[in-house]
Amino acid sequence: MIRLVVTMIIKDGRMDEFLAECKKIRPKVLAEKGCIMYDYHREIQSPLGSQEPVQKNRITLLEAWESLDALKEHSAAPHMKEFLAKVKDMRESVTARVLEPVF
C-alpha cells in the first residue's frame, strides 16, 4: 500500500471555494481502481505539546492507494487534470510526501 500526505496552503478568502471543488472531486477519486482512502483535513488545536502551530489556511489530504501504478493512473485521470486546473490559483503552495509501510 502507498500513502500520500499532501499539504496545501490555501489563499486568503479562497477556502470555501477550494473545499467546494474538493467535495466534487472526492467521489470520483474514491471510485478509481486502487483508491483506498482520499480524505481532506483541516487543523484543530489540541493539548499535544508536540503539535505544530495551527494554520487556518492549511489543508492536509491523506490518500491511500493499492500500488504506485494505481497512483500513477490517478495522476493521469482526466478529472484530476480538470480539478488541478480549477484549484491552481486557489493555492499558495502544495507539497506531497509519498510513503510506504516499513512494518
Rosetta blueprint (number, residue, H / E / L):
1 M L
2 I E
3 R E
4 L E
5 V E
6 V E
7 T E
8 M E
9 I E
10 I E
11 K L
12 D L
13 G L
14 R L
15 M H
16 D H
17 E H
18 F H
19 L H
20 A H
21 E H
22 C H
23 K H
24 K H
25 I H
26 R H
27 P H
28 K H
29 V H
30 L H
31 A L
32 E L
33 K L
34 G L
35 C E
36 I E
37 M E
38 Y E
39 D E
40 Y E
41 H E
42 R E
43 E L
44 I L
45 Q L
46 S L
47 P L
48 L L
49 G L
50 S L
51 Q L
52 E L
53 P L
54 V L
55 Q L
56 K L
57 N L
58 R E
59 I E
60 T E
61 L E
62 L E
63 E E
64 A E
65 W E
66 E L
67 S L
68 L H
69 D H
70 A H
71 L H
72 K H
73 E H
74 H H
75 S H
76 A H
77 A L
78 P H
79 H H
80 M H
81 K H
82 E H
83 F H
84 L H
85 A H
86 K H
87 V H
88 K H
89 D H
90 M H
91 R E
92 E E
93 S E
94 V E
95 T E
96 A E
97 R E
98 V E
99 L E
100 E L
101 P L
102 V L
103 F L
